[in-house]
């Protein structure tokens, strides 16, 4: 191994160490939309929890995202957004019908290091079928997720980009339930006749 090879290897090691340092210092954020009802029927209301997971000691300052930004819901007429709520210390806001958002109070307790419920979305099931809902919030002031750092008095912005699916079942026909006793009586009579 000559001097050039050793120098080149040393440079590669330094680049690798720098890349690892950048990767470990960045604060990854992931999102989960959880449909809180396992069996949704037409006409029912149901909730979807919006949860963020991040491993930092930063406080949630703001978040905002659009639901199905191309169709503004209901895209296929399956579901319709009624309202949303946010837990304290967040205060909800919106700049338009498809947007869900909230502001935090910088003096409130710090979030971080676990799953944080940011909002609960309330929907109504309009018709039977399956709906896929796109969630889009590019990282910027007024969109995405903003985390605030008290120590440096700075904010970091993260994209909110996710989706969730909802399946709505048709309501069973009431005439089937009305006919059920007659069907059972007929089956019992047929069984007696055979015996």
Biotite code that builds the C-alpha atoms (Angstrom):
import biotite.structure as struc

atoms = struc.array([
    struc.Atom([0.000, 0.000, 0.000], chain_id="A", res_id=1, res_name="UNK", atom_name="CA", element="C"),
    struc.Atom([1.510, 3.347, -0.995], chain_id="A", res_id=2, res_name="UNK", atom_name="CA", element="C"),
    struc.Atom([0.999, 6.880, 0.388], chain_id="A", res_id=3, res_name="UNK", atom_name="CA", element="C"),
    struc.Atom([-1.682, 7.714, -2.215], chain_id="A", res_id=4, res_name="UNK", atom_name="CA", element="C"),
    struc.Atom([-3.784, 4.685, -1.209], chain_id="A", res_id=5, res_name="UNK", atom_name="CA", element="C"),
    struc.Atom([-3.467, 5.508, 2.500], chain_id="A", res_id=6, res_name="UNK", atom_name="CA", element="C"),
    struc.Atom([-4.424, 9.148, 1.869], chain_id="A", res_id=7, res_name="UNK", atom_name="CA", element="C"),
    struc.Atom([-7.394, 8.098, -0.277], chain_id="A", res_id=8, res_name="UNK", atom_name="CA", element="C"),
    struc.Atom([-8.546, 5.609, 2.397], chain_id="A", res_id=9, res_name="UNK", atom_name="CA", element="C"),
    struc.Atom([-8.207, 8.278, 5.088], chain_id="A", res_id=10, res_name="UNK", atom_name="CA", element="C"),
    struc.Atom([-10.360, 10.650, 3.006], chain_id="A", res_id=11, res_name="UNK", atom_name="CA", element="C"),
    struc.Atom([-13.015, 7.989, 2.536], chain_id="A", res_id=12, res_name="UNK", atom_name="CA", element="C"),
    struc.Atom([-13.070, 7.287, 6.285], chain_id="A", res_id=13, res_name="UNK", atom_name="CA", element="C"),
    struc.Atom([-13.475, 11.013, 7.032], chain_id="A", res_id=14, res_name="UNK", atom_name="CA", element="C"),
    struc.Atom([-16.368, 11.275, 4.527], chain_id="A", res_id=15, res_name="UNK", atom_name="CA", element="C"),
    struc.Atom([-18.015, 8.223, 6.106], chain_id="A", res_id=16, res_name="UNK", atom_name="CA", element="C"),
    struc.Atom([-17.667, 9.629, 9.627], chain_id="A", res_id=17, res_name="UNK", atom_name="CA", element="C"),
    struc.Atom([-19.120, 12.979, 8.504], chain_id="A", res_id=18, res_name="UNK", atom_name="CA", element="C"),
    struc.Atom([-22.069, 11.215, 6.838], chain_id="A", res_id=19, res_name="UNK", atom_name="CA", element="C"),
    struc.Atom([-22.735, 9.196, 10.006], chain_id="A", res_id=20, res_name="UNK", atom_name="CA", element="C"),
    struc.Atom([-22.611, 12.341, 12.140], chain_id="A", res_id=21, res_name="UNK", atom_name="CA", element="C"),
    struc.Atom([-25.139, 14.068, 9.856], chain_id="A", res_id=22, res_name="UNK", atom_name="CA", element="C"),
    struc.Atom([-27.413, 11.037, 9.843], chain_id="A", res_id=23, res_name="UNK", atom_name="CA", element="C"),
    struc.Atom([-27.394, 10.676, 13.628], chain_id="A", res_id=24, res_name="UNK", atom_name="CA", element="C"),
    struc.Atom([-27.991, 14.390, 14.232], chain_id="A", res_id=25, res_name="UNK", atom_name="CA", element="C"),
    struc.Atom([-30.999, 14.556, 11.907], chain_id="A", res_id=26, res_name="UNK", atom_name="CA", element="C"),
    struc.Atom([-34.312, 14.033, 13.654], chain_id="A", res_id=27, res_name="UNK", atom_name="CA", element="C"),
    struc.Atom([-36.448, 11.597, 11.710], chain_id="A", res_id=28, res_name="UNK", atom_name="CA", element="C"),
    struc.Atom([-40.201, 11.977, 12.010], chain_id="A", res_id=29, res_name="UNK", atom_name="CA", element="C"),
    struc.Atom([-42.721, 9.303, 11.058], chain_id="A", res_id=30, res_name="UNK", atom_name="CA", element="C"),
    struc.Atom([-46.504, 9.514, 10.914], chain_id="A", res_id=31, res_name="UNK", atom_name="CA", element="C"),
    struc.Atom([-49.289, 7.037, 11.458], chain_id="A", res_id=32, res_name="UNK", atom_name="CA", element="C"),
    struc.Atom([-52.983, 7.437, 10.688], chain_id="A", res_id=33, res_name="UNK", atom_name="CA", element="C"),
    struc.Atom([-54.980, 4.877, 12.645], chain_id="A", res_id=34, res_name="UNK", atom_name="CA", element="C"),
    struc.Atom([-58.631, 4.231, 11.820], chain_id="A", res_id=35, res_name="UNK", atom_name="CA", element="C"),
    struc.Atom([-60.216, 3.775, 15.263], chain_id="A", res_id=36, res_name="UNK", atom_name="CA", element="C"),
    struc.Atom([-63.221, 1.689, 14.143], chain_id="A", res_id=37, res_name="UNK", atom_name="CA", element="C"),
    struc.Atom([-62.650, -1.837, 12.833], chain_id="A", res_id=38, res_name="UNK", atom_name="CA", element="C"),
    struc.Atom([-66.073, -2.178, 11.178], chain_id="A", res_id=39, res_name="UNK", atom_name="CA", element="C"),
    struc.Atom([-67.538, 0.947, 9.558], chain_id="A", res_id=40, res_name="UNK", atom_name="CA", element="C"),
    struc.Atom([-71.015, 0.910, 8.022], chain_id="A", res_id=41, res_name="UNK", atom_name="CA", element="C"),
    struc.Atom([-72.752, 3.424, 5.768], chain_id="A", res_id=42, res_name="UNK", atom_name="CA", element="C"),
    struc.Atom([-74.156, 6.332, 7.791], chain_id="A", res_id=43, res_name="UNK", atom_name="CA", element="C"),
    struc.Atom([-71.804, 5.827, 10.741], chain_id="A", res_id=44, res_name="UNK", atom_name="CA", element="C"),
    struc.Atom([-69.317, 8.368, 12.057], chain_id="A", res_id=45, res_name="UNK", atom_name="CA", element="C"),
    struc.Atom([-65.775, 7.225, 12.795], chain_id="A", res_id=46, res_name="UNK", atom_name="CA", element="C"),
    struc.Atom([-62.463, 8.710, 13.919], chain_id="A", res_id=47, res_name="UNK", atom_name="CA", element="C"),
    struc.Atom([-58.924, 8.559, 12.583], chain_id="A", res_id=48, res_name="UNK", atom_name="CA", element="C"),
    struc.Atom([-55.990, 9.336, 14.905], chain_id="A", res_id=49, res_name="UNK", atom_name="CA", element="C"),
    struc.Atom([-53.007, 11.261, 13.510], chain_id="A", res_id=50, res_name="UNK", atom_name="CA", element="C"),
    struc.Atom([-49.888, 10.291, 15.459], chain_id="A", res_id=51, res_name="UNK", atom_name="CA", element="C"),
    struc.Atom([-46.306, 11.547, 15.008], chain_id="A", res_id=52, res_name="UNK", atom_name="CA", element="C"),
    struc.Atom([-43.245, 9.731, 16.285], chain_id="A", res_id=53, res_name="UNK", atom_name="CA", element="C"),
    struc.Atom([-39.948, 11.569, 16.701], chain_id="A", res_id=54, res_name="UNK", atom_name="CA", element="C"),
    struc.Atom([-36.931, 11.074, 18.935], chain_id="A", res_id=55, res_name="UNK", atom_name="CA", element="C"),
    struc.Atom([-36.080, 14.589, 20.013], chain_id="A", res_id=56, res_name="UNK", atom_name="CA", element="C"),
    struc.Atom([-36.666, 17.034, 22.844], chain_id="A", res_id=57, res_name="UNK", atom_name="CA", element="C"),
    struc.Atom([-38.216, 19.573, 20.519], chain_id="A", res_id=58, res_name="UNK", atom_name="CA", element="C"),
    struc.Atom([-41.690, 20.976, 21.091], chain_id="A", res_id=59, res_name="UNK", atom_name="CA", element="C"),
    struc.Atom([-44.458, 20.792, 18.520], chain_id="A", res_id=60, res_name="UNK", atom_name="CA", element="C"),
    struc.Atom([-44.985, 24.396, 17.453], chain_id="A", res_id=61, res_name="UNK", atom_name="CA", element="C"),
    struc.Atom([-47.327, 23.945, 14.458], chain_id="A", res_id=62, res_name="UNK", atom_name="CA", element="C"),
    struc.Atom([-48.537, 21.365, 11.989], chain_id="A", res_id=63, res_name="UNK", atom_name="CA", element="C"),
    struc.Atom([-50.780, 21.503, 8.955], chain_id="A", res_id=64, res_name="UNK", atom_name="CA", element="C"),
    struc.Atom([-51.632, 19.177, 6.084], chain_id="A", res_id=65, res_name="UNK", atom_name="CA", element="C"),
    struc.Atom([-54.203, 18.756, 3.331], chain_id="A", res_id=66, res_name="UNK", atom_name="CA", element="C"),
    struc.Atom([-56.369, 15.681, 2.929], chain_id="A", res_id=67, res_name="UNK", atom_name="CA", element="C"),
    struc.Atom([-56.602, 14.267, -0.602], chain_id="A", res_id=68, res_name="UNK", atom_name="CA", element="C"),
    struc.Atom([-55.404, 17.610, -2.050], chain_id="A", res_id=69, res_name="UNK", atom_name="CA", element="C"),
    struc.Atom([-56.523, 16.808, -5.605], chain_id="A", res_id=70, res_name="UNK", atom_name="CA", element="C"),
    struc.Atom([-60.089, 15.825, -4.735], chain_id="A", res_id=71, res_name="UNK", atom_name="CA", element="C"),
    struc.Atom([-60.625, 17.755, -1.470], chain_id="A", res_id=72, res_name="UNK", atom_name="CA", element="C"),
    struc.Atom([-62.756, 14.878, -0.116], chain_id="A", res_id=73, res_name="UNK", atom_name="CA", element="C"),
    struc.Atom([-65.033, 13.136, -0.714], chain_id="A", res_id=74, res_name="UNK", atom_name="CA", element="C"),
    struc.Atom([-62.937, 11.941, -3.652], chain_id="A", res_id=75, res_name="UNK", atom_name="CA", element="C"),
    struc.Atom([-65.134, 8.928, -4.445], chain_id="A", res_id=76, res_name="UNK", atom_name="CA", element="C"),
    struc.Atom([-68.089, 9.884, -2.281], chain_id="A", res_id=77, res_name="UNK", atom_name="CA", element="C"),
    struc.Atom([-67.198, 7.164, 0.246], chain_id="A", res_id=78, res_name="UNK", atom_name="CA", element="C"),
    struc.Atom([-66.313, 9.347, 3.253], chain_id="A", res_id=79, res_name="UNK", atom_name="CA", element="C"),
    struc.Atom([-66.593, 12.990, 4.275], chain_id="A", res_id=80, res_name="UNK", atom_name="CA", element="C"),
    struc.Atom([-64.529, 14.948, 6.804], chain_id="A", res_id=81, res_name="UNK", atom_name="CA", element="C"),
    struc.Atom([-66.764, 16.455, 9.506], chain_id="A", res_id=82, res_name="UNK", atom_name="CA", element="C"),
    struc.Atom([-64.300, 18.033, 11.906], chain_id="A", res_id=83, res_name="UNK", atom_name="CA", element="C"),
    struc.Atom([-61.091, 17.442, 13.811], chain_id="A", res_id=84, res_name="UNK", atom_name="CA", element="C"),
    struc.Atom([-59.880, 17.982, 17.340], chain_id="A", res_id=85, res_name="UNK", atom_name="CA", element="C"),
    struc.Atom([-56.421, 18.494, 18.826], chain_id="A", res_id=86, res_name="UNK", atom_name="CA", element="C"),
    struc.Atom([-55.229, 17.771, 22.376], chain_id="A", res_id=87, res_name="UNK", atom_name="CA", element="C"),
    struc.Atom([-54.090, 20.596, 24.647], chain_id="A", res_id=88, res_name="UNK", atom_name="CA", element="C"),
    struc.Atom([-51.754, 22.516, 24.412], chain_id="A", res_id=89, res_name="UNK", atom_name="CA", element="C"),
    struc.Atom([-52.462, 22.636, 20.663], chain_id="A", res_id=90, res_name="UNK", atom_name="CA", element="C"),
    struc.Atom([-55.077, 24.998, 19.186], chain_id="A", res_id=91, res_name="UNK", atom_name="CA", element="C"),
    struc.Atom([-56.661, 24.055, 15.883], chain_id="A", res_id=92, res_name="UNK", atom_name="CA", element="C"),
    struc.Atom([-56.736, 26.310, 12.826], chain_id="A", res_id=93, res_name="UNK", atom_name="CA", element="C"),
    struc.Atom([-57.354, 26.026, 9.099], chain_id="A", res_id=94, res_name="UNK", atom_name="CA", element="C"),
    struc.Atom([-56.703, 28.191, 6.059], chain_id="A", res_id=95, res_name="UNK", atom_name="CA", element="C"),
    struc.Atom([-59.230, 26.337, 3.924], chain_id="A", res_id=96, res_name="UNK", atom_name="CA", element="C"),
    struc.Atom([-61.645, 23.409, 3.812], chain_id="A", res_id=97, res_name="UNK", atom_name="CA", element="C"),
    struc.Atom([-59.182, 20.612, 3.000], chain_id="A", res_id=98, res_name="UNK", atom_name="CA", element="C"),
    struc.Atom([-56.573, 21.733, 5.533], chain_id="A", res_id=99, res_name="UNK", atom_name="CA", element="C"),
    struc.Atom([-56.127, 20.362, 9.046], chain_id="A", res_id=100, res_name="UNK", atom_name="CA", element="C"),
    struc.Atom([-53.757, 22.302, 11.300], chain_id="A", res_id=101, res_name="UNK", atom_name="CA", element="C"),
    struc.Atom([-52.846, 23.387, 14.806], chain_id="A", res_id=102, res_name="UNK", atom_name="CA", element="C"),
    struc.Atom([-50.650, 25.827, 16.715], chain_id="A", res_id=103, res_name="UNK", atom_name="CA", element="C"),
    struc.Atom([-48.737, 25.099, 19.912], chain_id="A", res_id=104, res_name="UNK", atom_name="CA", element="C"),
    struc.Atom([-47.897, 27.378, 22.826], chain_id="A", res_id=105, res_name="UNK", atom_name="CA", element="C"),
    struc.Atom([-44.103, 27.724, 23.231], chain_id="A", res_id=106, res_name="UNK", atom_name="CA", element="C"),
    struc.Atom([-44.416, 27.794, 27.020], chain_id="A", res_id=107, res_name="UNK", atom_name="CA", element="C"),
    struc.Atom([-46.239, 24.475, 27.241], chain_id="A", res_id=108, res_name="UNK", atom_name="CA", element="C"),
    struc.Atom([-44.509, 21.214, 28.220], chain_id="A", res_id=109, res_name="UNK", atom_name="CA", element="C"),
    struc.Atom([-42.096, 19.627, 25.769], chain_id="A", res_id=110, res_name="UNK", atom_name="CA", element="C"),
    struc.Atom([-43.195, 16.725, 23.612], chain_id="A", res_id=111, res_name="UNK", atom_name="CA", element="C"),
    struc.Atom([-40.816, 14.130, 22.226], chain_id="A", res_id=112, res_name="UNK", atom_name="CA", element="C"),
    struc.Atom([-39.379, 10.672, 22.447], chain_id="A", res_id=113, res_name="UNK", atom_name="CA", element="C"),
    struc.Atom([-42.634, 8.801, 21.924], chain_id="A", res_id=114, res_name="UNK", atom_name="CA", element="C"),
    struc.Atom([-45.820, 8.623, 19.867], chain_id="A", res_id=115, res_name="UNK", atom_name="CA", element="C"),
    struc.Atom([-47.621, 11.966, 20.074], chain_id="A", res_id=116, res_name="UNK", atom_name="CA", element="C"),
    struc.Atom([-51.315, 12.284, 19.218], chain_id="A", res_id=117, res_name="UNK", atom_name="CA", element="C"),
    struc.Atom([-51.541, 15.480, 17.166], chain_id="A", res_id=118, res_name="UNK", atom_name="CA", element="C"),
    struc.Atom([-55.150, 15.304, 15.982], chain_id="A", res_id=119, res_name="UNK", atom_name="CA", element="C"),
    struc.Atom([-58.259, 13.153, 15.793], chain_id="A", res_id=120, res_name="UNK", atom_name="CA", element="C"),
    struc.Atom([-60.163, 13.447, 12.504], chain_id="A", res_id=121, res_name="UNK", atom_name="CA", element="C"),
    struc.Atom([-63.905, 12.738, 12.472], chain_id="A", res_id=122, res_name="UNK", atom_name="CA", element="C"),
    struc.Atom([-65.529, 11.376, 9.320], chain_id="A", res_id=123, res_name="UNK", atom_name="CA", element="C"),
    struc.Atom([-68.944, 10.186, 8.151], chain_id="A", res_id=124, res_name="UNK", atom_name="CA", element="C"),
    struc.Atom([-69.275, 7.113, 5.927], chain_id="A", res_id=125, res_name="UNK", atom_name="CA", element="C"),
    struc.Atom([-71.416, 8.103, 2.927], chain_id="A", res_id=126, res_name="UNK", atom_name="CA", element="C"),
    struc.Atom([-71.476, 4.922, 0.832], chain_id="A", res_id=127, res_name="UNK", atom_name="CA", element="C"),
    struc.Atom([-70.033, 1.416, 0.699], chain_id="A", res_id=128, res_name="UNK", atom_name="CA", element="C"),
    struc.Atom([-66.574, 0.937, -0.766], chain_id="A", res_id=129, res_name="UNK", atom_name="CA", element="C"),
    struc.Atom([-62.899, 1.583, -0.133], chain_id="A", res_id=130, res_name="UNK", atom_name="CA", element="C"),
    struc.Atom([-61.327, 5.028, 0.024], chain_id="A", res_id=131, res_name="UNK", atom_name="CA", element="C"),
    struc.Atom([-57.617, 5.861, 0.022], chain_id="A", res_id=132, res_name="UNK", atom_name="CA", element="C"),
    struc.Atom([-56.892, 9.268, 1.538], chain_id="A", res_id=133, res_name="UNK", atom_name="CA", element="C"),
    struc.Atom([-53.681, 11.116, 0.650], chain_id="A", res_id=134, res_name="UNK", atom_name="CA", element="C"),
    struc.Atom([-52.162, 13.363, 3.312], chain_id="A", res_id=135, res_name="UNK", atom_name="CA", element="C"),
    struc.Atom([-49.815, 16.111, 2.082], chain_id="A", res_id=136, res_name="UNK", atom_name="CA", element="C"),
    struc.Atom([-48.061, 18.895, 4.003], chain_id="A", res_id=137, res_name="UNK", atom_name="CA", element="C"),
    struc.Atom([-44.758, 20.140, 2.536], chain_id="A", res_id=138, res_name="UNK", atom_name="CA", element="C"),
    struc.Atom([-42.244, 21.434, 5.076], chain_id="A", res_id=139, res_name="UNK", atom_name="CA", element="C"),
    struc.Atom([-42.693, 25.202, 5.187], chain_id="A", res_id=140, res_name="UNK", atom_name="CA", element="C"),
    struc.Atom([-44.242, 27.887, 7.362], chain_id="A", res_id=141, res_name="UNK", atom_name="CA", element="C"),
    struc.Atom([-47.951, 27.066, 7.540], chain_id="A", res_id=142, res_name="UNK", atom_name="CA", element="C"),
    struc.Atom([-47.558, 23.457, 6.309], chain_id="A", res_id=143, res_name="UNK", atom_name="CA", element="C"),
    struc.Atom([-45.830, 20.277, 7.463], chain_id="A", res_id=144, res_name="UNK", atom_name="CA", element="C"),
    struc.Atom([-44.636, 19.803, 11.036], chain_id="A", res_id=145, res_name="UNK", atom_name="CA", element="C"),
    struc.Atom([-42.656, 22.517, 12.846], chain_id="A", res_id=146, res_name="UNK", atom_name="CA", element="C"),
    struc.Atom([-40.642, 21.521, 15.908], chain_id="A", res_id=147, res_name="UNK", atom_name="CA", element="C"),
    struc.Atom([-39.240, 24.263, 18.145], chain_id="A", res_id=148, res_name="UNK", atom_name="CA", element="C"),
    struc.Atom([-35.921, 24.105, 20.040], chain_id="A", res_id=149, res_name="UNK", atom_name="CA", element="C"),
    struc.Atom([-35.797, 26.231, 23.215], chain_id="A", res_id=150, res_name="UNK", atom_name="CA", element="C"),
    struc.Atom([-32.014, 25.923, 23.574], chain_id="A", res_id=151, res_name="UNK", atom_name="CA", element="C"),
    struc.Atom([-31.166, 27.427, 20.192], chain_id="A", res_id=152, res_name="UNK", atom_name="CA", element="C"),
    struc.Atom([-34.430, 29.347, 19.678], chain_id="A", res_id=153, res_name="UNK", atom_name="CA", element="C"),
    struc.Atom([-34.797, 27.770, 16.236], chain_id="A", res_id=154, res_name="UNK", atom_name="CA", element="C"),
    struc.Atom([-37.378, 25.704, 14.398], chain_id="A", res_id=155, res_name="UNK", atom_name="CA", element="C"),
    struc.Atom([-37.040, 22.631, 12.220], chain_id="A", res_id=156, res_name="UNK", atom_name="CA", element="C"),
    struc.Atom([-39.614, 21.787, 9.550], chain_id="A", res_id=157, res_name="UNK", atom_name="CA", element="C"),
    struc.Atom([-40.583, 18.300, 8.353], chain_id="A", res_id=158, res_name="UNK", atom_name="CA", element="C"),
    struc.Atom([-42.781, 17.116, 5.489], chain_id="A", res_id=159, res_name="UNK", atom_name="CA", element="C"),
    struc.Atom([-46.040, 15.413, 6.343], chain_id="A", res_id=160, res_name="UNK", atom_name="CA", element="C"),
    struc.Atom([-46.661, 12.894, 3.614], chain_id="A", res_id=161, res_name="UNK", atom_name="CA", element="C"),
    struc.Atom([-48.704, 9.796, 4.249], chain_id="A", res_id=162, res_name="UNK", atom_name="CA", element="C"),
    struc.Atom([-51.973, 8.066, 3.413], chain_id="A", res_id=163, res_name="UNK", atom_name="CA", element="C"),
    struc.Atom([-54.568, 5.846, 4.991], chain_id="A", res_id=164, res_name="UNK", atom_name="CA", element="C"),
    struc.Atom([-57.325, 3.583, 3.733], chain_id="A", res_id=165, res_name="UNK", atom_name="CA", element="C"),
    struc.Atom([-60.928, 3.198, 4.882], chain_id="A", res_id=166, res_name="UNK", atom_name="CA", element="C"),
    struc.Atom([-63.352, 0.392, 4.029], chain_id="A", res_id=167, res_name="UNK", atom_name="CA", element="C"),
    struc.Atom([-67.058, 1.126, 4.481], chain_id="A", res_id=168, res_name="UNK", atom_name="CA", element="C"),
    struc.Atom([-69.464, -1.826, 4.639], chain_id="A", res_id=169, res_name="UNK", atom_name="CA", element="C"),
    struc.Atom([-73.029, -1.754, 3.357], chain_id="A", res_id=170, res_name="UNK", atom_name="CA", element="C"),
    struc.Atom([-75.774, -1.861, 5.968], chain_id="A", res_id=171, res_name="UNK", atom_name="CA", element="C"),
    struc.Atom([-77.396, -5.339, 5.936], chain_id="A", res_id=172, res_name="UNK", atom_name="CA", element="C"),
    struc.Atom([-80.835, -5.404, 4.342], chain_id="A", res_id=173, res_name="UNK", atom_name="CA", element="C"),
    struc.Atom([-83.500, -5.356, 7.098], chain_id="A", res_id=174, res_name="UNK", atom_name="CA", element="C"),
    struc.Atom([-85.769, -7.663, 5.040], chain_id="A", res_id=175, res_name="UNK", atom_name="CA", element="C"),
    struc.Atom([-83.275, -10.490, 5.628], chain_id="A", res_id=176, res_name="UNK", atom_name="CA", element="C"),
    struc.Atom([-83.680, -10.095, 9.387], chain_id="A", res_id=177, res_name="UNK", atom_name="CA", element="C"),
    struc.Atom([-87.467, -9.987, 9.017], chain_id="A", res_id=178, res_name="UNK", atom_name="CA", element="C"),
    struc.Atom([-87.454, -13.250, 7.030], chain_id="A", res_id=179, res_name="UNK", atom_name="CA", element="C"),
    struc.Atom([-85.005, -15.028, 9.347], chain_id="A", res_id=180, res_name="UNK", atom_name="CA", element="C"),
    struc.Atom([-87.628, -16.429, 11.805], chain_id="A", res_id=181, res_name="UNK", atom_name="CA", element="C"),
    struc.Atom([-89.651, -17.902, 8.931], chain_id="A", res_id=182, res_name="UNK", atom_name="CA", element="C"),
    struc.Atom([-86.516, -19.477, 7.453], chain_id="A", res_id=183, res_name="UNK", atom_name="CA", element="C"),
    struc.Atom([-85.618, -21.070, 10.805], chain_id="A", res_id=184, res_name="UNK", atom_name="CA", element="C"),
    struc.Atom([-89.196, -22.393, 11.309], chain_id="A", res_id=185, res_name="UNK", atom_name="CA", element="C"),
    struc.Atom([-89.147, -23.833, 7.786], chain_id="A", res_id=186, res_name="UNK", atom_name="CA", element="C"),
    struc.Atom([-85.804, -25.551, 8.407], chain_id="A", res_id=187, res_name="UNK", atom_name="CA", element="C"),
    struc.Atom([-87.071, -27.052, 11.687], chain_id="A", res_id=188, res_name="UNK", atom_name="CA", element="C"),
    struc.Atom([-90.262, -28.323, 10.003], chain_id="A", res_id=189, res_name="UNK", atom_name="CA", element="C"),
    struc.Atom([-88.239, -29.846, 7.143], chain_id="A", res_id=190, res_name="UNK", atom_name="CA", element="C"),
    struc.Atom([-85.956, -31.589, 9.607], chain_id="A", res_id=191, res_name="UNK", atom_name="CA", element="C"),
    struc.Atom([-88.937, -33.078, 11.489], chain_id="A", res_id=192, res_name="UNK", atom_name="CA", element="C"),
    struc.Atom([-90.468, -34.277, 8.245], chain_id="A", res_id=193, res_name="UNK", atom_name="CA", element="C"),
    struc.Atom([-87.267, -36.113, 7.289], chain_id="A", res_id=194, res_name="UNK", atom_name="CA", element="C"),
    struc.Atom([-86.969, -37.681, 10.754], chain_id="A", res_id=195, res_name="UNK", atom_name="CA", element="C"),
])
